[in-house]
Each structure stands twice: as structure tokens, then as C-alpha cells.
Amino acid sequence: MDKAKSMMDKKGAPGTFHVNNGQSQRGFNGQVAVAANGGCCSSSSNAFGLSTGPNSGTLENLHHLHRGDDVECNGSPAKRCRLRRRTESVRRNRPPFPWFGMDIGGTLVKLVYFEPVDITAEEEQEEVENLKSIRRYLTSNVAYGKTGVRDVHLELRNLTMCGRTGNLHFIRFPTQAMPRFIQMGHDKNFSSLHTTLCATGGGAYKFENDFRTVADLELLKLDELDCLIRGLLFVDRVSFNGHPECYYFQNPSDTQSCVKKPCTLDNPFPMLLVNIGSGVSILAVYSENNYKRVTGTSLGGGTFLGLCCLLTGCETFEEALEMASKGDSTNVDKLVKDIYGGDYERFGLQGSAVASR
């Protein structure tokens, strides 16, 4: 996707969110942070009115829930059900479902959705139909319209977050489709479940007013580089379904003996973190909260997609990736052996090394 988060040669498949919010926001109706041990903590100014102070999670803060009209006990059955769900969430110091977050980039939108798999019979009975339909729609499809895709191969299974067990699903679609997504939020009456969505990326600013005026939703905007670093550490911590998520290549310049090796970020600092999105940023990271952008380039995913569309006539990121997977870069790259007829032994350059792209 627009944010293939990468630590040098970290897994960077486009559209893989790389969880973008590791120790950061997971619930849309409040600024809920996933702590390192998988627990939940809440900010002092979230949509639930929860705080980390001595009165954290008490019912005195219920006047902050959803909107004022939702705390009317004599409202409709659906409204009373929403209040009941939020009351229970406050008691447990965690947000009500659904849980998901967004990274709205310059080329692609990445959405991560937490699907609970430990729902009790009582919870299922009390679930409003809106919530059930959202879960069914997101988890029973791998494609949404013409351009939305759920990356099934990236799904993280049986994670524990905020005391709940579930699966993380990664969904992406072109940023140009964002107006349709916002309109769908209005048509599906999403604001009846939540009023605040957690989002990062430049689009969280660009589309903020559209979310507010069209879908009656507020965006809780999070810094994308903060999310990048915490997301990388989170994914490394939880691993990929029991396997390390990060890797490196042994003998990378030798195509014959190049081997992919797993690695963990047990003691990663300091490190260079390369964020490949529509453009590219390179960060010097000294700790989870101490980093600086040292350089970058405007040549990134946006350049790739633009050139692909112009040169091949493709129209979507999916088409470009499919075509690239079938191609052979040696047909267009100039290799060392194309110049020397073999290896450049004096400097230890393999003939298969790329001299010019």
C-alpha cells in the first residue's frame, strides 16, 4: 500500500498496513492504546471520557459517551442498547466494538479491523444489527467493489488486545475512492455506533471536514511517524502467526546464494527506518519516542503507480502489482555482466548485480 513500512529490508508488501498503530489507537470511539503487554490504557481526553487518573473508568464520566442524546434512558431500544454497550465498555476500560483504524495516504487507504472471536452468547444477543452486518461484510469478503481488497495472507490470528481475543484484518483501497467510503459511512449510519474514528496519514487532515459534514464523524488524528515506529515494534512483538515478521537477506548481491533469514528487534536502537509510501522518508530512530527524519525522496509508490499507468495502460495498483509479478527485471536492467561480460572481480561485483536501472 501507500505505506509499506520497512526497516531497511523489512517486509514491505504494498497495502500491508504493517499495523500502523502498534502501541497506538485501536478503538475508533476513543484514544485507546494497546500496551506492550497487550492490555489497554486510555487517554484523558477520549470519546469515552475515560482517564488514566484515579477516577479512570468510573460511570461519572458517562456524560462524554457518544453524544448527549445517547444518555437519555427513555430513548429508543437501539439507543438504550448503545448506552448499555458503552457503559459496559467503560467498566472494562475498553472501547465498544467495532475496532478499526485507518491510514489515509496519498495513494492508498489502509484499514485494519479487529474481529473478536470470543463473543459470548449474551454479547451476540445484544449486538445491534448494524454491528453484525459490519462484521459479516468485512470478514466474509476479500474484495469490496472494484478496488477494495482484503489481504487474507496478512491476517494476524488469535491476538489478544484489550483483554479480547480476535483476528486482525488488513484492507486497502485507492485514496481516490475515499469520497465513496465516507458516503457509505453515512448510508450505513456508522455514527450510530461511533462518533470518533482514529486515523493517521495526510488524508486524516485532507478529509477531516468531509467525514464531519457527510458522515457525522470526527477524526482523532494521530501522527503517522509515531504510528510507524510503534507499529513496527508491535508487529515484531506479536510476530506473524508465530513466525518472525522481520527478515533480512543473506548474500543479497548473489542471486544464486541469496537466502531470506528471519530476525527480531530485541535491541533495535539506534536504527534507520525507511518508510516507503507515495514518497519515501528515512528516519534515524534512537528510541520509541526519540527519532528524526534525516532524508527522503519524492520517488516512491506514487511514482511507481504513475509510470505503470502511463507505460502499460493499467488503472489500479492491483493491476500494476500483478503485471510486475509476471515480469523479469533483468530484461530492462543493465547488469554488471552486460558491461563486463561477467563478474567485476577486482571490486567483488557479481555479474548479476544491477549497474543501472
C-alpha angles and dihedrals in degrees: 000000000000089000112045094171110211139175096207097297097006115145104286110175109160112255096025098124085206080221094286090203110053107152087009141081120337105155119068097210096059144015094266118169125206105226123219092260093052094259127124132248128179134219121237093244108045133130092263096056089236120147138190091233129098093286094050113150096006122143091240086083095058092106086077093058117119100309134332093260091060093067092061102114091201094059128113121303090253091051092049089049091054091049091049092051092049092047090054090047091053091051090053093042093236135104124260119252142302099067119191141128136205138220108196106196134177094262107017140023115223120200126186119198127192111215111198113221097181098067111150124225089250092052092048091051092051095045114116115236091245091062093047092050092050092052093046093047096048098043101038095054134062094188129046115197115317100316110024115102135183111209099221093179090061096052114130110216133207098005120164113224127166089349093305129108120222151118129277115224124196119211130177139182136166116283089231087069092059094102089058091048091052091048090051088053088056095045092049091047092234091168088071087071101034138005099192128056124194111229141164136186130065091292090065085072098034095053099032095105092046091055090050099046101034105033100023089236132133123215121225098209119212128190109259097215091051087051091046094057096041091045092053092051091045095052091047090050097050093036124208106292091314096323128098112264096205123070144166135207121248112213091005096177094055111074091193098055101025109131130187111230129188120236137179131217097232092142105008103157129140098030142149111241118198116202111196111194132127081319130011130253125186116204132195103217118197098169138345091279101028118073143120136203107247102178145330145173138237090226106095143106092327090056091048094051094043094051092045091053092048097044102038106023093239117148107199140047089243092058091048093052093047092051092046091052090058095047132089115225092201088071090068105021119087107231130202089250090055087062103033101026090240140357122348091229099181091067097028094247116157116228088238093060115113112249096178136002 
